Amino acid sequence: MLRAEGIRVSFGGVRAVDGVSLYVGRNGSLGIIGPNGSGKTTTFNVLAGEQQAEAGRVTLDGHDITGAAPHRIARLGLVRTFQNLRLFPNMTVLENVLVGGHMRQPRALWRQLLRPPGTRAWEREETARAAALVEEVGLADRLGAYASDLSYGQTKRLELARALNAEPRVLLLDEPTAGMNDRQAREILDLVRAVQARRGLALVVIEHNVPELARFVARMIALDAGRVIAEGRPEEVVRDARVVAAYLGQDAA
């Protein structure tokens, strides 16, 4: 469903991503781990079209999306969340989720200005759809609350609902459990797994909580200094001597 081959990105002469290749199949799950500065988020930015790569190729369901604009990639079905939440604090939970469906909005300006009956019917359908997504992520009792009034864990659920409203086929999750304790992390990953099962999504997840990620994904890759140093089943990757050295600063030998 998603494949990247030989991705390379430099910043001021520093090679942030150096030949990274990865793939995830339909309904599959891939975890990406690595110490800070290893190139994880830059790789995500390339996949989502927010960062241009110097070299390499990205395909989505067989279609070349290398260098495409983020909104075009999103329309094709690749949607991401962010490590630093990008919600609208002065909008309600429902309104934030509605934003995720903006790509389905009628594009003709006259429809938005005159609001004919068909447009009003579309708005009712979108509102019902967004409300159902809010319920799906466990926030039905916070539908009218402002995003600024949510707990941290609730904001993570809200961001997931907004991403789902964009109808992804591939969902990139950047640190979905950041700042959570083990119980909260397990709850949010269990929610993501349930969503994946219902919708048949392919998932790519960056996560610092390695034990929980290893329990969650089918495959894993580890990055260090912009390069893939290990890949395979999670239990194999987390025991790899190069991965241990990257995290602990030990001599892999």
Backbone as CSV, one residue per row, in Angstrom:
resi,resn,N_x,N_y,N_z,CA_x,CA_y,CA_z,C_x,C_y,C_z
1,MET,0.830,-1.207,0.000,0.000,0.000,0.000,0.862,1.254,0.000
2,LEU,1.932,1.255,0.810,2.854,2.390,0.842,4.275,1.854,0.778
3,ARG,5.083,2.453,-0.102,6.477,2.039,-0.236,7.356,3.271,-0.457
4,ALA,8.473,3.310,0.249,9.485,4.342,0.046,10.797,3.642,-0.272
5,GLU,11.530,4.204,-1.217,12.777,3.579,-1.661,13.886,4.631,-1.727
6,GLY,14.941,4.426,-0.942,16.132,5.259,-1.029,15.926,6.725,-0.721
7,ILE,15.096,7.034,0.279,14.812,8.429,0.613,16.051,9.082,1.241
8,ARG,16.388,10.275,0.726,17.545,11.003,1.238,17.189,12.476,1.395
9,VAL,17.507,13.021,2.582,17.231,14.428,2.888,18.410,14.991,3.672
10,SER,18.862,16.193,3.290,19.940,16.867,4.011,19.491,18.256,4.427
11,PHE,20.021,18.715,5.568,19.786,20.067,6.053,21.139,20.710,6.338
12,GLY,21.504,21.694,5.531,22.752,22.392,5.760,23.970,21.486,5.771
13,GLY,23.984,20.522,4.912,25.121,19.618,4.840,25.037,18.435,5.765
14,VAL,24.028,18.400,6.636,23.826,17.273,7.550,22.812,16.319,6.927
15,ARG,23.172,15.079,6.772,22.287,14.081,6.165,21.295,13.589,7.219
16,ALA,20.055,14.094,7.172,19.039,13.736,8.162,18.419,12.372,7.870
17,VAL,18.234,12.069,6.588,17.721,10.772,6.156,18.630,10.296,5.039
18,ASP,19.146,9.098,5.193,20.213,8.632,4.297,19.861,7.270,3.698
19,GLY,19.033,7.306,2.643,18.715,6.077,1.929,17.690,5.189,2.600
20,VAL,16.732,5.786,3.291,15.720,4.997,4.004,14.726,4.382,3.021
21,SER,14.486,3.097,3.192,13.452,2.380,2.438,12.531,1.687,3.437
22,LEU,11.240,1.651,3.131,10.277,0.988,3.999,9.047,0.634,3.190
23,TYR,8.224,-0.228,3.738,6.949,-0.557,3.098,5.970,-1.031,4.144
24,VAL,4.686,-0.898,3.831,3.627,-1.470,4.649,2.541,-1.959,3.702
25,GLY,2.044,-3.156,3.942,1.028,-3.742,3.084,-0.373,-3.309,3.467
26,ARG,-1.325,-3.652,2.634,-2.727,-3.357,2.910,-3.141,-4.017,4.219
27,ASN,-3.739,-3.244,5.106,-4.147,-3.697,6.444,-2.958,-4.014,7.345
28,GLY,-1.741,-3.683,6.917,-0.553,-3.987,7.698,-0.223,-2.882,8.693
29,SER,0.809,-3.141,9.513,1.252,-2.156,10.498,2.765,-2.190,10.595
30,LEU,3.363,-1.007,10.543,4.813,-0.854,10.604,5.152,0.157,11.686
31,GLY,6.059,-0.215,12.577,6.543,0.694,13.600,7.919,1.217,13.238
32,ILE,8.168,2.480,13.564,9.476,3.093,13.343,10.010,3.574,14.682
33,ILE,11.195,3.088,15.050,11.817,3.497,16.299,13.198,4.068,16.012
34,GLY,13.758,4.715,17.008,15.093,5.280,16.888,15.275,6.386,17.890
35,PRO,16.498,6.674,18.287,16.744,7.763,19.237,16.398,9.112,18.627
36,ASN,16.347,10.134,19.465,16.075,11.488,18.966,17.097,11.865,17.905
37,GLY,16.612,12.499,16.824,17.501,12.910,15.757,17.865,11.831,14.768
38,SER,17.185,10.702,14.848,17.526,9.584,13.961,16.890,9.696,12.578
39,GLY,15.958,10.642,12.387,15.347,10.841,11.076,13.920,10.363,10.947
40,LYS,13.290,10.007,12.062,11.940,9.437,12.009,10.917,10.440,11.474
41,THR,10.847,11.608,12.091,9.840,12.588,11.682,10.139,13.146,10.299
42,THR,11.411,13.328,9.963,11.741,13.787,8.606,11.267,12.770,7.572
43,THR,11.415,11.493,7.874,10.905,10.462,6.973,9.392,10.584,6.816
44,PHE,8.690,10.789,7.928,7.240,11.002,7.858,6.906,12.203,6.991
45,ASN,7.660,13.283,7.161,7.390,14.494,6.392,7.537,14.254,4.895
46,VAL,8.501,13.435,4.511,8.679,13.097,3.097,7.492,12.272,2.607
47,LEU,7.076,11.288,3.373,5.953,10.438,2.971,4.685,11.262,2.765
48,ALA,4.472,12.253,3.636,3.245,13.056,3.588,3.353,14.245,2.650
49,GLY,4.511,14.443,2.005,4.664,15.526,1.054,5.029,16.855,1.671
50,GLU,5.363,16.879,2.963,5.694,18.137,3.636,7.185,18.457,3.554
51,GLN,7.964,17.515,3.106,9.391,17.714,2.931,9.814,17.088,1.609
52,GLN,10.485,17.849,0.774,10.979,17.318,-0.491,12.280,16.557,-0.255
53,ALA,12.380,15.390,-0.825,13.595,14.593,-0.703,14.550,14.907,-1.850
54,GLU,15.838,14.796,-1.573,16.846,14.965,-2.617,16.856,13.778,-3.567
55,ALA,16.551,12.632,-3.028,16.562,11.411,-3.831,15.565,10.435,-3.234
56,GLY,15.166,9.468,-4.045,14.252,8.448,-3.573,12.890,8.536,-4.235
57,ARG,12.044,7.590,-3.898,10.728,7.476,-4.535,9.719,6.978,-3.503
58,VAL,8.511,7.527,-3.572,7.425,7.105,-2.687,6.226,6.729,-3.547
59,THR,5.645,5.573,-3.296,4.448,5.152,-4.014,3.346,4.805,-3.030
60,LEU,2.127,5.145,-3.393,0.937,4.850,-2.600,0.006,4.006,-3.448
61,ASP,-0.190,2.774,-3.050,-1.036,1.841,-3.792,-0.623,1.765,-5.263
62,GLY,0.685,1.798,-5.485,1.222,1.681,-6.832,1.350,2.981,-7.595
63,HIS,0.848,4.095,-7.034,0.907,5.393,-7.713,2.081,6.196,-7.157
64,ASP,2.889,6.743,-8.049,4.037,7.536,-7.639,3.562,8.869,-7.065
65,ILE,3.855,9.123,-5.784,3.468,10.385,-5.151,4.701,11.196,-4.765
66,THR,5.854,10.834,-5.287,7.088,11.534,-4.958,6.974,13.012,-5.304
67,GLY,7.167,13.864,-4.312,7.145,15.303,-4.551,5.765,15.916,-4.672
68,ALA,4.705,15.125,-4.540,3.345,15.677,-4.639,3.043,16.557,-3.431
69,ALA,2.133,17.505,-3.601,1.746,18.401,-2.516,0.988,17.623,-1.434
70,PRO,1.093,18.058,-0.176,0.430,17.336,0.913,-1.068,17.137,0.710
71,HIS,-1.775,18.164,0.196,-3.224,18.012,0.045,-3.567,16.988,-1.034
72,ARG,-2.729,16.873,-2.051,-2.973,15.863,-3.084,-2.723,14.468,-2.540
73,ILE,-1.676,14.331,-1.734,-1.387,13.032,-1.116,-2.514,12.639,-0.171
74,ALA,-3.022,13.612,0.587,-4.133,13.322,1.496,-5.370,12.878,0.733
75,ARG,-5.648,13.509,-0.407,-6.813,13.112,-1.207,-6.663,11.692,-1.734
76,LEU,-5.431,11.249,-1.943,-5.194,9.887,-2.413,-5.295,8.860,-1.287
77,GLY,-5.354,9.341,-0.031,-5.604,8.419,1.066,-4.495,8.259,2.076
78,LEU,-3.461,9.109,2.029,-2.406,9.046,3.039,-2.560,10.251,3.955
79,VAL,-2.843,9.984,5.237,-3.147,11.029,6.214,-2.252,10.829,7.423
80,ARG,-1.851,11.919,8.056,-0.947,11.817,9.199,-1.464,12.589,10.408
81,THR,-0.960,12.214,11.584,-1.103,13.017,12.790,0.279,13.549,13.150
82,PHE,0.331,14.418,14.169,1.576,15.090,14.508,1.961,14.844,15.958
83,GLN,3.282,14.835,16.193,3.780,14.696,17.552,3.306,15.872,18.403
84,ASN,3.399,17.075,17.866,2.874,18.264,18.527,1.482,18.526,17.976
85,LEU,0.490,18.383,18.836,-0.899,18.448,18.403,-1.187,19.747,17.653
86,ARG,-1.960,19.637,16.575,-2.313,20.806,15.769,-3.828,20.956,15.705
87,LEU,-4.443,20.913,16.858,-5.880,21.123,16.943,-6.190,22.621,16.975
88,PHE,-7.474,22.941,16.807,-7.932,24.326,16.901,-8.545,24.508,18.293
89,PRO,-7.816,25.127,19.224,-8.263,25.140,20.623,-9.577,25.870,20.855
90,ASN,-9.883,26.860,20.030,-11.101,27.642,20.238,-12.282,27.126,19.417
91,MET,-12.139,25.922,18.875,-13.240,25.262,18.186,-13.658,24.042,19.001
92,THR,-14.898,23.625,18.842,-15.401,22.482,19.600,-14.818,21.176,19.057
93,VAL,-15.039,20.123,19.813,-14.632,18.790,19.375,-15.242,18.478,18.020
94,LEU,-16.553,18.700,17.886,-17.237,18.418,16.622,-16.648,19.249,15.490
95,GLU,-16.404,20.528,15.719,-15.868,21.396,14.672,-14.478,20.972,14.236
96,ASN,-13.648,20.547,15.193,-12.311,20.070,14.846,-12.380,18.847,13.946
97,VAL,-13.301,17.949,14.235,-13.422,16.750,13.410,-13.964,17.112,12.028
98,LEU,-14.885,18.048,11.962,-15.416,18.482,10.675,-14.316,19.005,9.760
99,VAL,-13.293,19.632,10.331,-12.182,20.151,9.525,-11.529,19.023,8.740
100,GLY,-11.475,17.842,9.321,-10.840,16.708,8.649,-11.532,16.308,7.355
101,GLY,-12.791,16.693,7.197,-13.531,16.343,5.986,-13.562,17.438,4.952
102,HIS,-12.664,18.421,5.063,-12.739,19.583,4.169,-12.530,19.211,2.703
103,MET,-11.843,18.082,2.457,-11.589,17.707,1.062,-12.854,17.253,0.349
104,ARG,-13.887,16.920,1.135,-15.166,16.545,0.523,-16.084,17.747,0.321
105,GLN,-15.657,18.901,0.793,-16.490,20.092,0.706,-16.711,20.500,-0.750
106,PRO,-17.948,20.903,-1.123,-18.189,21.388,-2.489,-17.250,22.538,-2.812
107,ARG,-16.617,22.453,-3.972,-15.583,23.430,-4.294,-16.119,24.669,-4.993
108,ALA,-17.291,24.587,-5.555,-17.839,25.745,-6.264,-18.162,26.860,-5.266
109,LEU,-17.608,28.025,-5.484,-17.788,29.141,-4.550,-19.258,29.532,-4.425
110,TRP,-19.998,29.477,-5.530,-21.396,29.906,-5.472,-22.212,29.012,-4.540
111,ARG,-21.842,27.742,-4.454,-22.557,26.841,-3.541,-22.322,27.246,-2.086
112,GLN,-21.096,27.650,-1.796,-20.790,28.038,-0.425,-21.444,29.372,-0.068
113,LEU,-21.602,30.253,-1.047,-22.206,31.551,-0.777,-23.728,31.487,-0.711
114,LEU,-24.333,30.765,-1.663,-25.801,30.724,-1.741,-26.411,29.616,-0.912
115,ARG,-25.601,28.574,-0.606,-26.060,27.460,0.236,-27.395,26.890,-0.251
116,PRO,-27.414,26.314,-1.452,-28.644,25.695,-1.950,-28.990,24.467,-1.115
117,PRO,-30.212,23.909,-1.303,-30.646,22.767,-0.490,-29.662,21.599,-0.492
118,GLY,-29.049,21.360,-1.630,-28.102,20.251,-1.692,-26.912,20.446,-0.773
119,THR,-26.463,21.699,-0.650,-25.342,22.008,0.233,-25.733,21.818,1.688
120,ARG,-26.943,22.237,2.035,-27.396,22.068,3.416,-27.550,20.598,3.765
121,ALA,-28.001,19.799,2.824,-28.104,18.357,3.061,-26.712,17.755,3.255
122,TRP,-25.742,18.206,2.465,-24.368,17.732,2.606,-23.823,18.081,3.988
123,GLU,-24.118,19.292,4.469,-23.642,19.717,5.775,-24.232,18.845,6.879
124,ARG,-25.498,18.480,6.756,-26.115,17.609,7.757,-25.453,16.238,7.759
125,GLU,-25.165,15.724,6.587,-24.502,14.422,6.485,-23.102,14.478,7.089
126,GLU,-22.376,15.559,6.805,-21.028,15.699,7.346,-21.051,15.822,8.867
127,THR,-22.021,16.535,9.387,-22.131,16.684,10.836,-22.417,15.343,11.497
128,ALA,-23.315,14.576,10.896,-23.631,13.252,11.442,-22.412,12.334,11.371
129,ARG,-21.680,12.420,10.284,-20.484,11.607,10.124,-19.447,11.966,11.186
130,ALA,-19.218,13.264,11.388,-18.242,13.696,12.375,-18.652,13.286,13.777
131,ALA,-19.931,13.410,14.096,-20.412,13.016,15.418,-20.200,11.525,15.656
132,ALA,-20.389,10.713,14.619,-20.160,9.268,14.742,-18.687,8.969,15.008
133,LEU,-17.792,9.724,14.384,-16.363,9.530,14.621,-15.985,9.942,16.040
134,VAL,-16.581,11.007,16.529,-16.339,11.429,17.912,-16.750,10.320,18.873
135,GLU,-17.883,9.704,18.598,-18.334,8.595,19.436,-17.392,7.401,19.316
136,GLU,-16.903,7.145,18.110,-16.021,5.997,17.880,-14.739,6.087,18.709
137,VAL,-14.228,7.297,18.909,-12.985,7.440,19.678,-13.253,7.696,21.158
138,GLY,-14.502,7.592,21.587,-14.812,7.678,23.011,-14.989,9.076,23.556
139,LEU,-15.391,10.032,22.712,-15.548,11.419,23.168,-16.971,11.931,22.988
140,ALA,-17.947,11.037,22.925,-19.327,11.452,22.659,-19.828,12.454,23.687
141,ASP,-19.382,12.328,24.952,-19.841,13.243,25.989,-19.113,14.583,25.953
142,ARG,-18.166,14.743,25.028,-17.414,15.997,24.916,-17.648,16.660,23.563
143,LEU,-18.702,16.296,22.891,-18.962,16.739,21.526,-18.938,18.259,21.390
144,GLY,-19.537,18.961,22.328,-19.620,20.414,22.249,-18.553,21.146,23.034
145,ALA,-17.627,20.401,23.642,-16.561,21.030,24.431,-15.504,21.621,23.514
146,TYR,-14.877,22.686,23.982,-13.766,23.254,23.230,-12.540,22.353,23.366
147,ALA,-11.754,22.296,22.298,-10.556,21.452,22.335,-9.624,21.866,23.457
148,SER,-9.600,23.154,23.787,-8.727,23.645,24.855,-9.126,23.128,26.227
149,ASP,-10.351,22.620,26.360,-10.834,22.136,27.651,-10.660,20.631,27.826
150,LEU,-10.086,19.959,26.839,-9.899,18.517,26.918,-8.632,18.164,27.690
151,SER,-8.629,16.969,28.259,-7.398,16.451,28.843,-6.445,16.077,27.716
152,TYR,-5.191,15.838,28.076,-4.201,15.509,27.055,-4.585,14.230,26.314
153,GLY,-4.990,13.211,27.053,-5.390,11.962,26.406,-6.573,12.146,25.483
154,GLN,-7.514,13.012,25.872,-8.672,13.269,25.025,-8.277,13.999,23.736
155,THR,-7.280,14.888,23.819,-6.848,15.568,22.600,-6.238,14.588,21.610
156,LYS,-5.559,13.561,22.103,-5.002,12.539,21.216,-6.124,11.791,20.506
157,ARG,-7.190,11.493,21.219,-8.340,10.833,20.611,-9.011,11.738,19.582
158,LEU,-9.079,13.029,19.904,-9.680,13.980,18.972,-8.868,14.062,17.684
159,GLU,-7.548,14.103,17.798,-6.729,14.172,16.597,-6.919,12.926,15.730
160,LEU,-7.081,11.775,16.367,-7.340,10.548,15.618,-8.666,10.642,14.865
161,ALA,-9.715,11.140,15.532,-11.025,11.269,14.883,-10.947,12.214,13.697
162,ARG,-10.235,13.315,13.845,-10.106,14.266,12.736,-9.387,13.629,11.553
163,ALA,-8.327,12.863,11.840,-7.605,12.181,10.760,-8.505,11.174,10.059
164,LEU,-9.319,10.455,10.807,-10.201,9.457,10.217,-11.259,10.097,9.321
165,ASN,-11.621,11.342,9.608,-12.623,12.011,8.780,-12.089,12.339,7.391
166,ALA,-10.785,12.257,7.207,-10.196,12.456,5.884,-10.204,11.175,5.054
167,GLU,-10.799,10.106,5.585,-10.947,8.821,4.897,-9.594,8.238,4.451
168,PRO,-8.675,8.040,5.397,-7.354,7.515,5.005,-7.406,6.043,4.628
169,ARG,-6.501,5.687,3.735,-6.200,4.280,3.483,-4.899,3.889,4.168
170,VAL,-4.012,4.883,4.314,-2.780,4.731,5.079,-2.755,5.847,6.115
171,LEU,-2.550,5.486,7.381,-2.537,6.468,8.458,-1.154,6.474,9.099
172,LEU,-0.517,7.660,9.099,0.782,7.841,9.733,0.559,8.472,11.100
173,LEU,0.986,7.793,12.155,0.802,8.286,13.513,2.159,8.640,14.098
174,ASP,2.356,9.921,14.409,3.623,10.398,14.951,3.495,10.538,16.467
175,GLU,4.101,9.613,17.196,4.094,9.612,18.659,2.670,9.661,19.236
176,PRO,1.816,8.699,18.918,0.436,8.753,19.417,0.318,8.617,20.926
177,THR,1.348,8.077,21.613,1.258,7.911,23.065,2.230,8.811,23.815
178,ALA,2.805,9.799,23.148,3.761,10.693,23.812,3.129,11.346,25.032
179,GLY,3.842,11.353,26.167,3.360,11.987,27.375,2.366,11.170,28.168
180,MET,2.120,9.925,27.758,1.153,9.071,28.456,1.862,8.038,29.317
181,ASN,1.180,7.609,30.392,1.699,6.482,31.159,1.371,5.183,30.417
182,ASP,1.857,4.066,30.935,1.692,2.794,30.221,0.223,2.426,30.027
183,ARG,-0.614,2.694,31.026,-2.031,2.352,30.891,-2.685,3.184,29.797
184,GLN,-2.418,4.478,29.802,-2.989,5.351,28.779,-2.480,4.993,27.389
185,ALA,-1.182,4.671,27.312,-0.603,4.292,26.022,-1.271,3.049,25.468
186,ARG,-1.495,2.072,26.341,-2.135,0.841,25.885,-3.558,1.106,25.429
187,GLU,-4.261,1.978,26.130,-5.640,2.292,25.750,-5.706,2.941,24.369
188,ILE,-4.821,3.893,24.107,-4.884,4.576,22.811,-4.465,3.648,21.680
189,LEU,-3.475,2.781,21.922,-3.065,1.846,20.875,-4.124,0.779,20.645
190,ASP,-4.808,0.360,21.709,-5.919,-0.583,21.533,-7.036,0.059,20.715
191,LEU,-7.279,1.351,20.939,-8.281,2.067,20.150,-7.873,2.115,18.682
192,VAL,-6.609,2.419,18.419,-6.127,2.474,17.035,-6.258,1.103,16.386
193,ARG,-5.929,0.045,17.117,-6.041,-1.302,16.558,-7.489,-1.625,16.194
194,ALA,-8.425,-1.236,17.058,-9.837,-1.488,16.781,-10.292,-0.707,15.552
195,VAL,-9.845,0.534,15.436,-10.175,1.346,14.266,-9.612,0.710,13.004
196,GLN,-8.378,0.247,13.075,-7.761,-0.399,11.918,-8.550,-1.624,11.486
197,ALA,-8.971,-2.435,12.445,-9.715,-3.648,12.117,-11.040,-3.333,11.437
198,ARG,-11.711,-2.258,11.897,-13.002,-1.900,11.308,-12.850,-1.312,9.918
199,ARG,-11.757,-0.590,9.685,-11.621,0.190,8.458,-10.609,-0.374,7.467
200,GLY,-9.838,-1.365,7.875,-8.868,-1.957,6.966,-7.726,-1.030,6.602
201,LEU,-7.276,-0.235,7.561,-6.220,0.734,7.300,-4.844,0.085,7.320
202,ALA,-3.915,0.695,6.595,-2.495,0.420,6.783,-1.958,1.479,7.735
203,LEU,-1.136,1.062,8.696,-0.632,1.971,9.716,0.885,2.035,9.692
204,VAL,1.420,3.244,9.839,2.845,3.446,10.079,2.940,4.317,11.326
205,VAL,3.669,3.849,12.339,3.644,4.484,13.647,5.061,4.775,14.128
206,ILE,5.339,6.040,14.455,6.550,6.410,15.174,6.216,6.403,16.655
207,GLU,7.071,5.787,17.457,6.746,5.687,18.871,8.023,5.496,19.701
208,HIS,8.103,6.237,20.825,9.222,6.068,21.750,8.945,4.984,22.787
209,ASN,7.678,4.661,23.000,7.337,3.584,23.936,7.521,2.259,23.195
210,VAL,8.766,1.803,23.165,9.115,0.647,22.346,8.373,-0.619,22.776
211,PRO,8.267,-0.931,24.078,7.538,-2.154,24.462,6.096,-2.172,23.969
212,GLU,5.379,-1.039,24.101,4.002,-1.000,23.644,3.919,-1.077,22.120
213,LEU,4.837,-0.420,21.440,4.836,-0.474,19.981,5.116,-1.890,19.501
214,ALA,6.054,-2.573,20.141,6.388,-3.946,19.757,5.192,-4.871,19.923
215,ARG,4.356,-4.579,20.913,3.137,-5.371,21.114,2.088,-5.060,20.055
216,PHE,2.191,-3.880,19.469,1.124,-3.359,18.616,1.315,-3.660,17.135
217,VAL,2.545,-3.547,16.612,2.766,-3.632,15.164,3.246,-5.021,14.753
218,ALA,3.072,-5.310,13.455,3.517,-6.594,12.915,4.981,-6.560,12.496
219,ARG,5.437,-5.383,12.011,6.822,-5.226,11.582,7.376,-3.936,12.159
220,MET,8.706,-3.862,12.223,9.339,-2.696,12.808,10.646,-2.415,12.080
221,ILE,10.982,-1.124,11.948,12.313,-0.740,11.495,12.910,0.196,12.535
222,ALA,14.220,0.172,12.653,14.931,1.059,13.572,15.848,1.960,12.763
223,LEU,15.836,3.263,13.079,16.687,4.239,12.421,17.751,4.736,13.391
224,ASP,18.901,5.063,12.854,19.944,5.748,13.608,20.758,6.571,12.620
225,ALA,20.936,7.846,12.935,21.681,8.756,12.065,21.144,8.741,10.639
226,GLY,19.821,8.620,10.514,19.183,8.687,9.208,19.189,7.409,8.404
227,ARG,19.687,6.335,8.971,19.771,5.073,8.241,18.983,3.970,8.935
228,VAL,18.477,3.041,8.148,17.827,1.858,8.712,18.925,0.917,9.205
229,ILE,18.908,0.618,10.514,19.929,-0.271,11.080,19.379,-1.654,11.404
230,ALA,18.045,-1.800,11.407,17.442,-3.111,11.653,16.004,-3.075,11.169
231,GLU,15.494,-4.208,10.718,14.088,-4.321,10.337,13.658,-5.772,10.440
232,GLY,12.355,-5.963,10.657,11.824,-7.314,10.783,10.745,-7.371,11.837
233,ARG,10.561,-8.540,12.444,9.582,-8.690,13.505,10.024,-7.886,14.727
234,PRO,9.078,-7.300,15.450,9.450,-6.444,16.581,10.383,-7.112,17.581
235,GLU,10.115,-8.379,17.904,10.958,-9.043,18.896,12.389,-9.204,18.423
236,GLU,12.591,-9.266,17.113,13.942,-9.350,16.568,14.634,-7.991,16.588
237,VAL,13.893,-6.949,16.206,14.480,-5.618,16.104,14.910,-5.098,17.469
238,VAL,14.068,-5.266,18.479,14.401,-4.688,19.789,15.584,-5.386,20.436
239,ARG,15.910,-6.607,19.990,17.069,-7.318,20.538,18.323,-7.143,19.690
240,ASP,18.193,-6.484,18.553,19.336,-6.312,17.674,20.416,-5.482,18.373
241,ALA,21.666,-5.948,18.303,22.765,-5.270,19.000,22.947,-3.842,18.536
242,ARG,22.690,-3.573,17.242,22.842,-2.209,16.734,21.769,-1.295,17.298
243,VAL,20.577,-1.825,17.517,19.498,-1.033,18.108,19.803,-0.749,19.565
244,VAL,20.256,-1.730,20.287,20.617,-1.544,21.688,21.711,-0.485,21.804
245,ALA,22.712,-0.555,20.923,23.806,0.422,20.947,23.304,1.822,20.639
246,ALA,22.372,1.947,19.684,21.845,3.263,19.304,21.120,3.919,20.461
247,TYR,20.363,3.126,21.246,19.597,3.679,22.360,20.446,3.895,23.595
248,LEU,21.384,2.985,23.853,22.133,3.023,25.118,23.537,3.603,24.964
249,GLY,23.962,3.817,23.703,25.277,4.363,23.483,26.395,3.392,23.773
250,GLN,26.104,2.104,23.692,27.077,1.081,23.967,27.724,0.603,22.677
251,ASP,28.863,-0.002,22.799,29.514,-0.630,21.665,28.725,-1.874,21.299
252,ALA,28.211,-1.919,20.056,27.379,-3.051,19.641,28.117,-4.363,19.736
253,ALA,29.429,-4.337,19.705,30.187,-5.573,19.821,30.124,-6.114,21.232
